[in-house]
């Protein structure tokens, strides 16, 4: 009832794409200044949103993209542009949002989507579900997805201890570093999307 090879393959693929260690500075930058309780809730919200999006696309991904006439490269480019806008805000220090919605917005966008549940993760899950053979294959695929999100939650949940060590000055540095990393990820994602469009033309 369980295929270790399928589980391991998808888990490693998602680990590389979702990159829990790499998400840590971005999470710290986007949640800095909030109360610890709020930060913990945001970590949970971000993972819940990512899991929800991944689940929906895992079950209905091909149908959704076909119905909307959206190609995978277009999804990659759109996600890259959104990440680039967030990265520019981090680099310039413009991370403030309206008081009423900032906690929810940061947890949903960009943490939940498209940072965690980005085009790469979505496509990998769609393909894994499509190619999974029998009940054991499906169980292994979904077990890998759940395990990856548990790892993401633990990483963000306990990365909050870092803030206590680096203090405000360190948070500013981490924010700029996160912006630089995120802009590089965004540009690479856009390049990959454009390259696939050209190759498919």
Backbone as a chain_set.jsonl record, in Angstrom:
{"seq": "XXXXXXXXXXXXXXXXXXXXXXXXXXXXXXXXXXXXXXXXXXXXXXXXXXXXXXXXXXXXXXXXXXXXXXXXXXXXXXXXXXXXXXXXXXXXXXXXXXXXXXXXXXXXXXXXXXXXXXXXXXXXXXXXXXXXXXXXXXXXXXXXXXXXXXXXXXXXXXXXXXXXXXXXXXXXXXXXXXXXXXXXXXXXXXXXXXXXXXXXX", "coords": {"N": [[0.806, -1.217, 0.0], [2.163, 1.122, 0.0], [4.506, 3.038, -1.724], [7.758, 3.423, -1.548], [9.722, 4.488, -3.234], [8.321, 6.226, -4.97], [7.311, 8.015, -3.075], [9.744, 9.056, -1.966], [10.928, 10.205, -4.239], [9.103, 12.264, -5.063], [8.994, 13.756, -2.687], [11.66, 14.685, -2.393], [11.849, 16.169, -4.746], [9.908, 18.183, -4.304], [11.054, 19.288, -2.025], [13.4, 20.464, -3.004], [12.285, 22.33, -4.786], [10.457, 23.869, -3.211], [12.075, 24.572, -1.109], [12.688, 24.757, 1.945], [14.862, 25.73, 3.766], [15.665, 27.997, 2.319], [13.396, 29.545, 2.325], [13.255, 30.54, 4.825], [14.686, 33.098, 5.522], [13.074, 34.833, 4.011], [10.549, 34.47, 5.102], [11.061, 35.387, 7.71], [11.647, 38.063, 7.165], [9.222, 39.017, 6.102], [7.502, 38.701, 8.234], [8.481, 40.138, 10.315], [8.37, 42.279, 13.17], [5.845, 41.629, 13.979], [3.837, 40.221, 16.655], [4.956, 37.34, 18.481], [3.047, 35.313, 18.686], [1.341, 35.957, 16.584], [3.083, 35.65, 14.432], [3.526, 32.888, 14.524], [0.98, 32.004, 13.927], [0.777, 32.96, 11.332], [2.683, 31.404, 10.044], [1.422, 28.925, 10.148], [-0.911, 29.543, 8.685], [0.162, 30.159, 6.161], [1.267, 27.7, 5.356], [-1.067, 26.166, 5.366], [-2.545, 27.414, 3.339], [-0.839, 26.963, 1.142], [-0.9, 24.15, 1.07], [-3.606, 23.758, 0.544], [-3.859, 24.924, -2.03], [-2.049, 23.325, -3.497], [-3.315, 20.85, -3.192], [-5.78, 21.235, -4.52], [-4.873, 21.708, -7.152], [-3.542, 19.32, -7.532], [-5.624, 17.517, -7.674], [-7.432, 18.626, -9.561], [-5.887, 19.938, -11.41], [-5.056, 19.765, -14.234], [-7.532, 19.982, -15.541], [-8.345, 22.53, -14.663], [-6.362, 24.271, -15.751], [-6.725, 23.704, -18.456], [-9.387, 24.502, -18.849], [-9.267, 27.242, -18.357], [-7.6, 27.927, -20.35], [-4.872, 28.287, -19.889], [-1.409, 28.126, -20.048], [1.374, 26.198, -18.778], [3.905, 27.603, -18.915], [2.91, 30.258, -18.956], [1.778, 30.41, -16.446], [4.095, 30.216, -14.913], [5.457, 32.584, -15.638], [3.649, 34.552, -14.738], [3.651, 34.013, -11.976], [6.341, 34.574, -11.456], [6.465, 37.354, -12.008], [4.813, 38.351, -9.985], [6.284, 37.597, -7.711], [8.546, 39.152, -8.186], [7.611, 41.763, -7.812], [7.06, 41.679, -5.055], [9.657, 41.23, -4.133], [10.943, 43.614, -4.859], [9.681, 45.376, -3.138], [10.67, 44.437, -0.697], [13.397, 44.959, -1.005], [13.452, 47.726, -1.148], [12.415, 48.423, 1.233], [9.731, 48.835, 1.512], [7.55, 47.399, 2.97], [5.261, 47.619, 4.398], [1.759, 47.192, 5.004], [-1.82, 47.806, 4.811], [-3.157, 48.144, 8.092], [-5.371, 46.553, 8.868], [-5.337, 44.318, 7.222], [-2.788, 43.275, 6.835], [-1.558, 41.058, 8.154], [-3.023, 38.815, 7.286], [-2.744, 39.068, 4.474], [0.054, 38.78, 4.024], [0.48, 36.164, 4.89], [-1.093, 34.751, 3.095], [-0.416, 35.754, 0.497], [2.784, 36.813, -0.212], [3.559, 34.355, 0.892], [2.018, 31.858, 1.198], [1.139, 31.505, -1.463], [2.71, 32.86, -4.252], [5.072, 31.661, -3.224], [5.422, 29.245, -1.634], [3.454, 27.435, -2.734], [4.146, 27.436, -5.614], [4.483, 27.762, -9.254], [6.311, 25.714, -10.034], [6.122, 23.737, -8.009], [3.385, 23.161, -8.218], [3.147, 22.121, -10.857], [4.817, 19.878, -10.622], [3.38, 18.335, -8.775], [0.969, 17.92, -10.158], [1.897, 16.308, -12.298], [2.943, 14.138, -10.844], [0.669, 13.06, -9.574], [-0.76, 12.371, -11.828], [0.839, 10.366, -12.976], [0.988, 8.446, -11.027], [0.573, 5.102, -10.11], [-2.102, 3.025, -9.41], [-3.555, 2.384, -6.097], [-1.515, 2.371, -4.149], [0.432, 4.002, -5.305], [-0.908, 6.499, -5.414], [-1.38, 6.943, -2.684], [1.255, 7.158, -1.78], [2.129, 9.442, -3.156], [0.444, 11.473, -2.093], [1.138, 11.26, 0.57], [3.775, 12.145, 0.494], [3.349, 14.813, -0.222], [1.953, 15.786, 2.044], [3.917, 15.324, 4.034], [5.94, 17.066, 3.158], [4.755, 19.558, 3.576], [4.508, 19.543, 6.332], [7.191, 19.666, 7.046], [7.794, 22.21, 6.028], [6.172, 23.812, 7.697], [7.324, 23.295, 10.231], [9.881, 24.308, 9.79], [9.44, 27.095, 9.359], [8.076, 27.708, 11.712], [9.964, 27.283, 13.792], [11.996, 28.896, 12.967], [11.53, 31.343, 13.942], [12.871, 31.679, 16.276], [15.28, 32.673, 15.529], [14.961, 35.399, 15.155], [14.993, 36.436, 17.727], [17.642, 36.345, 18.302], [19.031, 37.829, 16.316], [17.977, 40.387, 16.444], [16.698, 43.809, 15.79], [18.41, 45.125, 13.916], [19.547, 42.974, 12.575], [17.286, 41.913, 11.416], [16.638, 43.817, 9.47], [18.82, 43.472, 7.767], [18.391, 40.809, 7.009], [15.981, 41.173, 5.681], [16.74, 42.648, 3.391], [18.473, 40.792, 2.227], [16.665, 38.725, 1.753], [15.033, 39.977, -0.124], [16.82, 40.234, -2.264], [17.385, 37.532, -2.84], [14.808, 36.651, -3.477], [14.208, 38.22, -5.699], [16.03, 37.184, -7.529], [15.076, 34.547, -7.749], [12.569, 35.12, -8.841], [13.213, 36.354, -11.329], [14.567, 34.221, -12.571], [12.472, 32.415, -12.766], [10.741, 33.744, -14.504], [12.384, 33.825, -16.777], [12.608, 31.072, -17.308], [9.931, 30.527, -17.938], [9.527, 32.149, -20.234], [11.426, 31.007, -21.919], [10.335, 28.434, -22.281], [8.009, 29.145, -23.643], [9.072, 30.127, -26.028], [10.386, 27.838, -26.99], [8.195, 26.23, -27.414], [6.933, 27.473, -29.451]], "CA": [[0.0, 0.0, 0.0], [3.021, 2.314, 0.055], [5.649, 2.952, -2.627], [8.813, 4.276, -0.987], [10.42, 5.174, -4.324], [7.472, 7.342, -5.402], [7.315, 8.971, -1.964], [11.046, 9.706, -1.882], [11.167, 11.01, -5.435], [8.301, 13.482, -5.023], [9.385, 14.543, -1.517], [12.916, 15.369, -2.716], [11.55, 17.162, -5.783], [9.24, 19.309, -3.657], [11.999, 19.917, -1.091], [14.287, 21.325, -3.806], [11.505, 23.428, -5.364], [9.884, 24.726, -2.168], [13.283, 25.055, -0.433], [12.441, 25.238, 3.317], [15.907, 26.614, 4.304], [15.681, 29.258, 1.58], [12.198, 30.332, 2.638], [13.389, 31.07, 6.186], [14.907, 34.548, 5.594], [11.937, 35.548, 3.432], [9.501, 34.418, 6.125], [11.455, 36.28, 8.806], [11.531, 39.446, 6.707], [7.815, 39.379, 5.911], [6.754, 38.642, 9.496], [9.165, 40.908, 11.355], [7.566, 43.329, 13.777], [4.609, 41.079, 14.533], [3.955, 39.476, 17.904], [5.339, 35.939, 18.243], [1.822, 34.526, 18.478], [0.868, 36.259, 15.231], [4.022, 35.031, 13.498], [3.258, 31.449, 14.506], [-0.272, 31.809, 13.201], [1.047, 33.205, 9.923], [3.377, 30.218, 9.53], [0.392, 27.908, 9.962], [-1.782, 29.981, 7.597], [0.884, 30.05, 4.895], [1.349, 26.28, 5.006], [-2.43, 25.706, 5.071], [-2.891, 27.936, 2.012], [-0.036, 26.229, 0.164], [-1.427, 22.79, 0.992], [-4.899, 23.842, -0.134], [-3.633, 25.177, -3.458], [-1.427, 22.127, -4.06], [-4.333, 19.797, -3.221], [-6.733, 21.538, -5.595], [-4.23, 21.482, -8.449], [-3.238, 17.906, -7.643], [-6.85, 16.803, -8.046], [-8.114, 19.208, -10.727], [-4.949, 20.835, -12.081], [-5.117, 19.74, -15.699], [-8.825, 20.507, -15.954], [-8.373, 23.98, -14.412], [-5.524, 24.949, -16.743], [-7.347, 23.545, -19.778], [-10.617, 25.304, -18.882], [-8.884, 28.66, -18.42], [-6.675, 28.083, -21.484], [-3.615, 28.813, -19.343], [-0.307, 27.18, -20.202], [2.31, 26.161, -17.649], [4.836, 28.745, -18.991], [2.206, 31.49, -18.562], [1.673, 30.335, -14.988], [5.433, 30.501, -14.383], [5.762, 34.0, -15.843], [2.787, 35.322, -13.835], [4.19, 33.831, -10.624], [7.609, 35.289, -11.395], [6.198, 38.789, -11.929], [4.293, 38.63, -8.64], [7.42, 37.505, -6.788], [9.445, 40.281, -8.436], [7.015, 42.929, -7.15], [7.288, 41.505, -3.614], [11.096, 41.373, -3.91], [11.273, 45.038, -4.945], [9.222, 45.983, -1.887], [11.611, 44.054, 0.364], [14.682, 45.632, -1.245], [13.318, 49.163, -0.9], [11.902, 48.619, 2.579], [8.292, 49.153, 1.483], [6.854, 46.149, 3.299], [4.075, 47.881, 5.209], [0.458, 47.023, 4.375], [-2.87, 48.319, 5.687], [-3.154, 47.468, 9.394], [-6.439, 45.582, 9.0], [-5.183, 43.128, 6.38], [-1.41, 42.908, 6.545], [-1.241, 39.722, 8.632], [-3.638, 37.84, 6.394], [-2.171, 39.184, 3.139], [1.406, 38.219, 3.978], [0.376, 34.715, 5.027], [-1.67, 34.201, 1.866], [0.428, 36.201, -0.622], [3.328, 35.793, -1.11], [4.055, 33.14, 1.545], [1.289, 30.663, 0.781], [1.134, 31.465, -2.924], [3.314, 31.752, -4.984], [6.364, 31.201, -2.719], [5.374, 27.822, -1.306], [2.713, 26.753, -3.802], [4.483, 28.117, -6.855], [4.274, 26.99, -10.482], [7.14, 24.507, -10.056], [5.514, 22.74, -7.122], [2.08, 22.789, -8.775], [3.355, 21.251, -12.021], [5.377, 18.609, -10.136], [2.296, 17.575, -8.15], [0.05, 17.495, -11.227], [2.521, 15.192, -13.011], [3.075, 12.997, -9.932], [-0.667, 12.465, -9.425], [-1.14, 11.8, -13.12], [1.639, 9.175, -13.27], [0.922, 7.48, -9.927], [-0.143, 3.894, -10.514], [-2.827, 2.303, -8.38], [-3.794, 2.989, -4.782], [-0.235, 2.578, -3.46], [1.071, 5.178, -5.903], [-1.618, 7.702, -4.976], [-1.11, 7.106, -1.246], [2.646, 7.611, -1.651], [2.195, 10.824, -3.648], [-0.183, 12.388, -1.134], [1.938, 11.213, 1.804], [4.927, 13.022, 0.246], [2.849, 16.189, -0.188], [1.678, 16.111, 3.45], [5.197, 15.361, 4.742], [6.654, 18.272, 2.756], [4.141, 20.71, 4.224], [4.87, 19.467, 7.748], [8.569, 20.172, 7.106], [7.716, 23.659, 5.815], [5.622, 24.426, 8.905], [8.328, 23.204, 11.293], [10.982, 25.221, 9.451], [9.022, 28.476, 9.623], [7.687, 27.817, 13.127], [11.131, 27.375, 14.669], [12.915, 29.939, 12.501], [11.237, 32.551, 14.707], [13.893, 31.804, 17.321], [16.399, 33.44, 14.963], [14.686, 36.827, 15.35], [15.401, 36.805, 19.081], [19.104, 36.423, 18.33], [19.595, 38.845, 15.415], [17.426, 41.694, 16.82], [16.159, 44.643, 14.722], [19.407, 45.348, 12.866], [19.662, 41.745, 11.8], [16.06, 41.749, 10.628], [16.781, 44.68, 8.292], [19.765, 42.798, 6.88], [17.708, 39.638, 6.471], [14.979, 41.659, 4.734], [17.416, 42.977, 2.125], [18.951, 39.521, 1.674], [15.491, 38.027, 1.241], [14.626, 40.663, -1.355], [17.767, 39.881, -3.329], [17.144, 36.133, -3.188], [13.495, 36.525, -4.091], [14.27, 38.801, -7.045], [16.737, 36.216, -8.378], [14.127, 33.453, -8.002], [11.526, 35.632, -9.73], [13.774, 36.532, -12.671], [14.818, 32.89, -13.131], [11.171, 31.82, -13.08], [10.273, 34.419, -15.716], [13.235, 33.349, -17.872], [12.195, 29.697, -17.621], [8.639, 30.584, -18.611], [9.717, 32.704, -21.577], [12.158, 29.993, -22.698], [9.392, 27.389, -22.668], [7.12, 29.708, -24.66], [9.84, 30.188, -27.291], [10.597, 26.47, -27.452], [6.917, 25.645, -27.864], [6.407, 28.22, -30.605]], "C": [[0.844, 1.275, 0.0], [4.254, 2.103, -0.805], [6.716, 3.949, -2.164], [9.516, 5.083, -2.07], [9.63, 6.392, -4.807], [7.453, 8.431, -4.339], [8.616, 9.767, -1.933], [11.307, 10.635, -3.043], [10.404, 12.326, -5.383], [8.702, 14.367, -3.842], [10.66, 15.337, -1.812], [12.698, 16.459, -3.759], [10.914, 18.403, -5.162], [10.161, 20.037, -2.69], [12.913, 20.887, -1.836], [13.528, 22.545, -4.315], [11.02, 24.396, -4.287], [10.952, 25.274, -1.225], [13.021, 25.62, 0.97], [13.562, 26.104, 3.898], [15.923, 27.976, 3.626], [14.498, 30.152, 1.901], [12.328, 31.018, 3.994], [13.656, 32.576, 6.228], [13.757, 35.362, 5.028], [10.789, 35.594, 4.438], [9.813, 35.377, 7.271], [11.293, 37.743, 8.407], [10.075, 39.89, 6.62], [7.012, 39.405, 7.209], [7.395, 39.458, 10.605], [8.249, 42.012, 11.882], [6.24, 42.848, 14.33], [4.881, 40.4, 15.87], [4.259, 38.013, 17.576], [4.125, 35.073, 17.956], [1.286, 34.718, 17.07], [1.768, 35.6, 14.194], [3.79, 33.53, 13.387], [1.978, 31.145, 13.731], [-0.068, 31.998, 11.7], [1.782, 32.034, 9.284], [2.37, 29.119, 9.236], [-0.521, 28.272, 8.779], [-1.107, 29.8, 6.238], [0.951, 28.6, 4.429], [-0.031, 25.736, 4.639], [-2.87, 26.164, 3.686], [-2.145, 27.167, 0.928], [-0.575, 24.813, -0.033], [-2.769, 22.771, 0.261], [-4.753, 24.017, -1.638], [-3.054, 23.938, -4.138], [-2.459, 20.998, -4.195], [-5.309, 20.006, -4.37], [-6.115, 21.253, -6.956], [-3.842, 20.025, -8.636], [-4.432, 17.112, -8.133], [-7.422, 17.295, -9.376], [-7.204, 20.054, -11.605], [-5.081, 20.896, -13.59], [-6.419, 20.321, -16.213], [-8.911, 22.015, -15.788], [-7.59, 24.73, -15.473], [-6.15, 24.867, -18.136], [-8.583, 24.436, -19.908], [-10.3, 26.792, -19.04], [-7.981, 28.973, -19.603], [-5.366, 28.734, -21.043], [-2.542, 27.745, -19.486], [0.582, 27.23, -18.967], [3.327, 27.306, -17.72], [4.182, 30.063, -18.575], [2.053, 31.554, -17.047], [3.005, 30.69, -14.335], [5.763, 31.985, -14.494], [4.944, 34.871, -14.889], [3.287, 35.223, -12.396], [5.487, 34.582, -10.429], [7.423, 36.794, -11.261], [5.68, 39.191, -10.549], [5.419, 38.602, -7.609], [8.366, 38.696, -6.952], [8.913, 41.548, -7.764], [7.24, 42.875, -5.634], [8.756, 41.749, -3.287], [11.511, 42.841, -3.931], [10.831, 45.772, -3.683], [10.179, 45.67, -0.744], [12.926, 44.812, 0.222], [14.613, 47.118, -0.919], [12.756, 49.471, 0.477], [10.427, 48.949, 2.64], [7.476, 47.893, 1.746], [5.595, 46.366, 4.119], [2.803, 47.713, 4.38], [-0.593, 47.612, 5.297], [-2.991, 47.484, 6.952], [-4.177, 46.334, 9.458], [-6.142, 44.272, 8.279], [-3.769, 42.611, 6.244], [-1.057, 41.497, 6.995], [-1.772, 38.655, 7.688], [-2.969, 37.865, 5.032], [-0.798, 38.535, 3.042], [1.372, 36.701, 4.077], [-0.143, 34.071, 3.744], [-0.787, 34.487, 0.664], [1.516, 37.091, -0.05], [3.7, 34.47, -0.44], [3.348, 31.885, 1.053], [1.352, 30.439, -0.714], [1.69, 32.78, -3.418], [4.654, 31.251, -4.447], [6.369, 29.702, -2.444], [4.674, 27.031, -2.414], [2.926, 27.511, -5.105], [4.253, 27.223, -8.064], [5.062, 25.692, -10.519], [6.547, 23.396, -9.222], [4.192, 22.246, -7.682], [2.234, 21.811, -9.936], [3.89, 19.888, -11.585], [4.293, 17.726, -9.533], [1.311, 17.064, -9.196], [0.602, 16.266, -11.946], [2.615, 13.946, -12.131], [1.741, 12.283, -9.752], [-1.085, 11.757, -10.701], [-0.437, 10.466, -13.381], [1.607, 8.122, -12.167], [0.053, 6.292, -10.329], [-0.803, 3.223, -9.317], [-2.962, 3.068, -7.073], [-2.481, 3.291, -4.066], [0.494, 3.806, -3.991], [0.432, 6.463, -5.436], [-1.363, 7.985, -3.502], [0.291, 7.673, -1.035], [2.798, 9.068, -2.065], [1.628, 11.79, -2.612], [0.525, 12.389, 0.214], [3.152, 12.135, 1.673], [4.517, 14.488, 0.328], [2.602, 16.639, 1.254], [2.991, 16.258, 4.234], [5.971, 16.639, 4.423], [6.069, 19.499, 3.452], [4.383, 20.719, 5.729], [6.278, 20.022, 7.951], [8.585, 21.693, 6.956], [7.212, 24.369, 7.083], [6.649, 24.416, 10.033], [9.474, 24.187, 11.054], [10.617, 26.656, 9.784], [8.708, 28.691, 11.105], [8.897, 28.031, 14.027], [12.189, 28.359, 14.168], [12.681, 31.236, 13.265], [12.224, 32.762, 15.85], [15.07, 32.657, 16.844], [16.216, 34.929, 15.223], [15.154, 37.298, 16.729], [16.914, 37.008, 19.17], [19.616, 37.611, 17.522], [19.079, 40.253, 15.687], [17.007, 42.512, 15.588], [17.136, 44.86, 13.575], [19.56, 44.139, 11.966], [18.462, 41.511, 10.922], [16.122, 42.59, 9.358], [17.713, 44.022, 7.273], [19.119, 41.586, 6.212], [16.664, 40.04, 5.426], [15.598, 41.964, 3.376], [17.923, 41.71, 1.438], [17.793, 38.738, 1.051], [15.011, 38.649, -0.062], [15.522, 40.308, -2.526], [17.55, 38.447, -3.805], [15.843, 35.973, -3.956], [13.481, 37.109, -5.498], [14.98, 37.857, -8.009], [15.831, 35.035, -8.737], [13.08, 33.89, -9.013], [12.027, 35.762, -11.169], [14.024, 35.185, -13.337], [13.513, 32.223, -13.556], [10.602, 32.426, -14.36], [11.057, 33.934, -16.93], [12.838, 31.941, -18.299], [10.876, 29.675, -18.376], [8.751, 31.077, -20.038], [10.423, 31.696, -22.478], [11.224, 28.88, -23.168], [8.408, 27.872, -23.723], [7.805, 29.716, -26.018], [10.036, 28.793, -27.868], [9.315, 25.835, -27.983], [6.332, 26.34, -29.078], [6.797, 27.567, -31.928]], "O": [[0.302, 2.38, 0.0], [4.968, 1.113, -0.643], [6.586, 5.157, -2.365], [9.869, 6.241, -1.847], [10.2, 7.461, -5.026], [7.562, 9.617, -4.65], [8.6, 10.997, -1.88], [11.844, 11.728, -2.864], [10.979, 13.386, -5.628], [8.747, 15.59, -3.974], [10.73, 16.529, -1.514], [13.284, 17.539, -3.673], [11.319, 19.529, -5.449], [10.071, 21.256, -2.541], [13.17, 21.994, -1.364], [14.048, 23.66, -4.287], [11.159, 25.61, -4.436], [10.757, 26.323, -0.61], [13.118, 26.831, 1.17], [13.258, 27.142, 4.485], [16.165, 28.993, 4.275], [14.581, 31.373, 1.768], [11.601, 31.968, 4.285], [12.92, 33.289, 6.911], [13.485, 36.463, 5.506], [10.14, 36.626, 4.606], [8.932, 36.094, 7.746], [10.855, 38.566, 9.21], [9.735, 41.004, 7.017], [5.966, 40.05, 7.284], [6.894, 39.466, 11.729], [7.461, 42.596, 11.138], [5.576, 43.575, 15.069], [6.02, 40.049, 16.176], [3.866, 37.511, 16.523], [4.167, 34.202, 17.088], [0.831, 33.767, 16.434], [1.287, 35.058, 13.2], [3.85, 32.964, 12.295], [1.9, 30.169, 12.984], [-0.664, 31.286, 10.892], [1.541, 31.704, 8.123], [2.448, 28.457, 8.201], [-0.863, 27.41, 7.969], [-1.733, 29.343, 5.283], [0.722, 28.304, 3.256], [-0.156, 24.938, 3.71], [-3.492, 25.405, 2.943], [-2.733, 26.767, -0.077], [-0.691, 24.336, -1.161], [-3.034, 21.876, -0.541], [-5.43, 23.352, -2.422], [-3.503, 23.544, -5.214], [-2.471, 20.28, -5.195], [-5.627, 19.069, -5.103], [-6.745, 20.634, -7.814], [-3.81, 19.533, -9.764], [-4.29, 16.162, -8.903], [-7.844, 16.497, -10.213], [-7.685, 20.806, -12.453], [-5.206, 21.981, -14.158], [-6.431, 21.061, -17.197], [-9.468, 22.711, -16.638], [-8.08, 25.709, -16.037], [-6.114, 25.831, -18.901], [-8.802, 25.052, -20.951], [-10.985, 27.508, -19.771], [-7.633, 30.13, -19.84], [-4.826, 29.606, -21.723], [-2.742, 26.596, -19.091], [0.542, 28.193, -18.202], [3.6, 27.933, -16.696], [4.815, 30.892, -17.92], [2.181, 32.619, -16.443], [3.036, 31.386, -13.321], [6.29, 32.578, -13.553], [5.471, 35.813, -14.298], [3.341, 36.224, -11.681], [5.721, 35.164, -9.37], [8.135, 37.444, -10.495], [6.056, 40.233, -10.013], [5.5, 39.471, -6.742], [8.92, 39.192, -5.971], [9.69, 42.322, -7.205], [7.567, 43.883, -5.008], [9.073, 42.395, -2.289], [12.332, 43.268, -3.119], [11.517, 46.679, -3.212], [10.468, 46.536, 0.082], [13.501, 45.257, 1.215], [15.596, 47.704, -0.466], [12.63, 50.636, 0.855], [9.916, 49.305, 3.701], [6.796, 47.384, 0.854], [4.928, 45.402, 4.496], [2.776, 48.05, 3.196], [-0.297, 47.895, 6.458], [-2.933, 46.256, 6.896], [-3.9, 45.278, 10.028], [-6.641, 43.221, 8.681], [-3.56, 41.589, 5.591], [-0.327, 40.798, 6.292], [-1.065, 37.711, 7.337], [-2.654, 36.811, 4.479], [-0.516, 37.819, 2.081], [2.156, 36.022, 3.414], [0.303, 32.993, 3.352], [-0.448, 33.582, -0.098], [1.172, 38.093, 0.578], [4.118, 33.54, -1.13], [3.987, 30.959, 0.554], [1.589, 29.323, -1.179], [1.15, 33.808, -3.01], [5.327, 30.485, -5.136], [7.217, 28.974, -2.959], [5.233, 26.079, -2.959], [2.01, 28.144, -5.63], [3.874, 26.062, -7.919], [4.551, 24.672, -10.982], [6.473, 22.249, -9.662], [3.902, 21.05, -7.631], [1.54, 20.796, -9.997], [3.469, 18.858, -12.113], [4.281, 16.514, -9.75], [0.87, 15.917, -9.132], [-0.123, 15.299, -12.178], [2.395, 12.83, -12.603], [1.681, 11.053, -9.774], [-1.686, 10.684, -10.664], [-1.033, 9.544, -13.938], [2.138, 7.026, -12.345], [-1.061, 6.462, -10.825], [-0.141, 2.896, -8.333], [-2.55, 4.222, -6.952], [-2.341, 4.345, -3.445], [1.099, 4.558, -3.227], [1.131, 7.418, -5.098], [-1.155, 9.135, -3.115], [0.488, 8.562, -0.207], [3.505, 9.837, -1.414], [2.251, 12.802, -2.29], [0.518, 13.396, 0.922], [3.517, 12.824, 2.625], [5.246, 15.31, 0.882], [2.994, 17.74, 1.641], [3.154, 17.204, 5.004], [6.587, 17.231, 5.309], [6.814, 20.385, 3.872], [4.455, 21.786, 6.338], [6.532, 20.757, 8.905], [9.307, 22.383, 7.676], [7.759, 25.395, 7.487], [6.824, 25.424, 10.717], [9.972, 24.816, 11.987], [11.396, 27.362, 10.424], [9.037, 29.732, 11.675], [8.86, 28.871, 14.927], [13.167, 28.626, 14.866], [13.527, 32.131, 13.246], [12.395, 33.88, 16.335], [15.765, 33.282, 17.646], [17.185, 35.643, 15.481], [15.648, 38.416, 16.879], [17.398, 37.757, 20.018], [20.517, 38.324, 17.964], [19.672, 41.223, 15.215], [16.965, 41.984, 14.477], [16.756, 44.792, 12.406], [19.687, 44.266, 10.748], [18.582, 40.979, 9.818], [15.709, 42.136, 8.291], [17.433, 44.014, 6.074], [19.278, 41.364, 5.012], [16.479, 39.352, 4.422], [15.053, 41.59, 2.338], [17.817, 41.57, 0.22], [17.923, 38.166, -0.031], [14.628, 37.941, -0.993], [15.048, 40.104, -3.643], [17.531, 38.173, -5.005], [15.778, 35.255, -4.953], [12.828, 36.569, -6.391], [14.586, 37.739, -9.169], [15.818, 34.578, -9.88], [12.736, 33.141, -9.927], [11.357, 35.338, -12.11], [13.735, 35.012, -14.52], [13.459, 31.548, -14.584], [10.048, 31.716, -15.199], [10.48, 33.664, -17.983], [12.742, 31.645, -19.49], [10.707, 28.914, -19.329], [8.152, 30.506, -20.95], [10.072, 31.543, -23.648], [11.308, 28.434, -24.312], [8.011, 27.105, -24.6], [7.204, 29.359, -27.031], [9.877, 28.578, -29.07], [9.352, 25.005, -28.891], [5.36, 25.868, -29.668], [6.436, 28.068, -32.993]]}, "num_chains": 1, "name": "protein.A"}
